[in-house]
Amino acid sequence: MPIAKIEVLRKIMASGLVAVIRADNPEQAAHIADACALGGVGALEITFTVPGAAGVIEHLAKKCSHDIWLGAGTVLDPETARIAILAGAQFVVSPALNPETARLCNRYQIPYMPGAATIREVIEAMECGAEIVKVFPGEILGPPFVKAVKGPLPQAHLMPAGGVSLENVGQWINAGCVAIGVGGNLTAGAKTGDYASITKLARQFLEKIKEARA
């Protein structure tokens, strides 16, 4: 039986961390996923920049426990979204809003998290049914953008991606983000085969989130 949409959203917001996985090949992506899981990460976003991304999602969907939600990232159109969902993706992330992708995800009750860089884009994403809107690119917008958006839109659930680090994760959470998306600042060790560092960093990110929320 498919996991309920609300369960996926609750887990992502409760954990607060989505690991964004970009890799040179499927094997590297799988190793990163394993390292993240050991570190307690509750949600993995396999980007469609990974060669054979659908296959990676399908492989992980068969081996991952129900404690980890699998998502597809860098989804630009409904065709890719449908491929990802059929492979086992439980949520879909895009760098920008695509209404047709939103419509497809709504049809199959799959959480859709499109990127937004202006308050108008945040509103449009919410109007298309996005329960969590990705603040992207985070390294350019920064935590003050979130704080500004939360003024007129306190109901907006925002998650930054890009530029999130151990040094600023607390600022993002304190600004009002329900979760953070972390890529290179979490998974850089994969380039040298140092997957243990990914596990260690995952634990540190989760601890920083917990501290900021407290």
C-alpha positions as a printed Julia matrix, in Angstrom:
214×3 Matrix{Float64}:
  0.0    0.0     0.0
  1.43   3.42   -0.95
  2.67   5.62    1.88
  0.16   8.4     2.64
  1.19  11.85    1.47
  0.7   13.31    4.93
  3.06  10.72    6.44
  5.84  11.69    4.04
  5.4   15.39    4.79
  5.27  14.8     8.55
  8.47  12.74    8.5
 10.36  15.31    6.45
  9.3   18.14    8.73
  9.93  16.12   11.89
 13.43  15.12   10.77
 14.2   18.5     9.24
 16.85  17.18    6.87
 16.64  16.15    3.22
 19.92  14.83    1.83
 20.32  15.91   -1.81
 22.29  13.24   -3.66
 24.22  14.13   -6.8
 26.72  11.56   -8.01
 28.85  10.56  -10.99
 27.31   7.11  -11.26
 24.61   4.87   -9.72
 27.08   3.03   -7.49
 28.34   6.23   -5.91
 24.76   7.42   -5.36
 23.9    4.16   -3.59
 26.95   4.44   -1.32
 26.01   8.03   -0.43
 22.47   6.91    0.36
 23.77   4.17    2.66
 26.06   6.62    4.45
 23.2    9.08    4.93
 20.95   6.34    6.29
 23.61   5.37    8.84
 23.7    9.01    9.93
 19.98   9.04   10.64
 18.78  10.95    7.58
 15.04  10.48    7.1
 14.67  11.65    3.5
 16.88  11.17    0.45
 16.51  13.19   -2.76
 18.06  11.42   -5.75
 18.53  14.08   -8.41
 17.9   13.32  -12.06
 21.38  14.64  -12.84
 22.6   11.23  -11.58
 23.07   8.83  -14.53
 20.36   6.2   -14.34
 18.56   8.08  -11.56
 15.32   6.11  -11.97
 17.24   2.88  -11.54
 18.91   4.2    -8.4
 15.52   5.12   -6.93
 14.12   1.71   -7.82
 17.11  -0.05   -6.25
 16.9    1.99   -3.05
 13.12   1.58   -2.84
 13.62  -2.18   -2.63
 16.29  -2.09    0.07
 15.46   0.96    2.2
 13.39   0.57    5.34
 10.19   2.52    5.94
 12.21   4.89    8.13
 13.59   6.61    5.03
 11.55   8.44    2.4
 12.9    8.47   -1.14
 12.46  11.45   -3.4
 13.39  12.53   -6.9
 15.13  15.85   -7.49
 15.83  18.11  -10.47
 12.49  17.03  -11.94
 11.68  19.48  -14.74
  8.53  18.02  -16.27
  5.6   15.66  -15.59
  7.12  12.9   -17.74
 10.16  12.7   -15.48
  7.96  12.93  -12.4
  5.89   9.94  -13.55
  9.05   7.9   -14.25
 10.3    8.74  -10.76
  7.01   7.84   -9.08
  6.84   4.5   -10.92
 10.4    3.8    -9.77
  9.36   4.35   -6.16
  9.84   8.08   -5.44
  7.65   9.25   -2.56
  8.19  12.97   -3.15
  9.26  15.13   -6.08
 11.51  18.22   -6.02
 12.04  20.77   -8.79
 14.33  23.8    -9.13
 11.29  25.87  -10.2
  7.53  25.49  -10.39
  6.1   23.51  -13.29
  2.28  23.53  -13.05
  1.92  20.35  -15.11
  4.28  18.52  -12.77
  2.32  19.85   -9.81
 -0.92  18.59  -11.37
  0.5   15.11  -11.93
  1.88  14.87   -8.4
 -1.44  16.04   -6.96
 -3.23  13.39   -9.03
 -1.13  10.62   -7.46
 -0.96  12.24   -4.01
  2.79  12.69   -4.13
  4.29  15.71   -2.32
  5.7   18.23   -4.8
  8.36  20.73   -3.68
  9.13  23.3    -6.37
 11.82  25.94   -6.05
 10.95  29.61   -5.58
 13.11  32.73   -5.47
 10.47  35.47   -5.01
  7.4   35.85   -2.84
  5.24  35.7    -5.97
  6.78  32.34   -6.89
  6.18  31.07   -3.34
  2.5   32.04   -3.59
  2.14  30.45   -7.04
  3.72  27.22   -5.76
  1.31  27.13   -2.82
 -1.63  27.79   -5.14
 -0.53  24.75   -7.16
 -0.72  22.61   -4.04
  2.89  22.59   -2.83
  2.88  21.93    0.93
  6.64  22.6     1.13
  8.27  25.19   -1.14
 12.0   24.98   -1.8
 13.86  28.26   -1.33
 16.3   28.16   -4.23
 19.07  29.11   -4.77
 19.6   29.33   -1.03
 23.15  30.64   -1.21
 21.9   33.76   -2.98
 18.63  34.32   -1.1
 19.81  33.56    2.44
 17.87  33.2     5.72
 16.67  36.85    5.64
 14.57  35.96    2.57
 12.73  33.31    4.58
 12.1   35.68    7.46
 10.75  38.3     5.03
  8.42  35.8     3.32
  7.12  34.47    6.64
  5.9   37.99    7.52
  3.02  38.13    5.02
  2.9   34.33    4.56
  3.25  32.75    8.03
  1.49  29.65    6.66
  4.23  28.99    4.1
  6.34  25.86    4.73
  9.8   26.64    3.36
 12.9   24.51    2.84
 16.17  26.01    1.57
 18.46  24.19   -0.84
 21.88  25.4    -1.91
 24.43  26.95    0.42
 23.14  25.26    3.59
 26.05  24.42    5.91
 26.71  23.44    9.51
 27.59  27.07   10.16
 24.27  28.51    8.98
 21.74  25.7     9.46
 20.6   27.25   12.74
 19.94  30.57   11.0
 17.69  28.87    8.43
 15.7   27.05   11.1
 15.39  30.16   13.27
 14.21  32.13   10.24
 11.23  29.77   10.0
 12.21  26.86    7.72
 10.47  23.53    8.38
 13.4   21.58    6.93
 16.66  22.04    5.03
 18.0   20.45    1.87
 21.76  19.76    1.94
 23.84  18.52   -0.96
 27.56  19.13   -1.43
 28.15  20.33    2.12
 26.99  16.9     3.29
 28.15  14.53    0.54
 31.51  15.99   -0.57
 33.38  13.05    0.95
 32.03  10.77   -1.77
 34.52  12.26   -4.24
 37.38  10.68   -2.33
 35.49   7.61   -1.13
 35.21   8.97    2.41
 31.64   7.86    3.08
 32.22   7.78    6.84
 32.47  11.58    6.76
 28.99  11.74    5.24
 27.56   9.7     8.1
 29.32  11.93   10.63
 28.12  15.14    8.96
 24.55  13.85    8.74
 24.51  13.34   12.5
 25.96  16.82   13.01
 23.33  18.43   10.77
 20.53  16.66   12.64
 21.97  17.78   15.97
 22.21  21.4    14.76
 18.58  21.27   13.64
 17.54  19.88   17.0
 19.48  22.6    18.84
 17.97  25.38   16.73
 14.44  24.09   17.27
 14.98  23.89   21.02
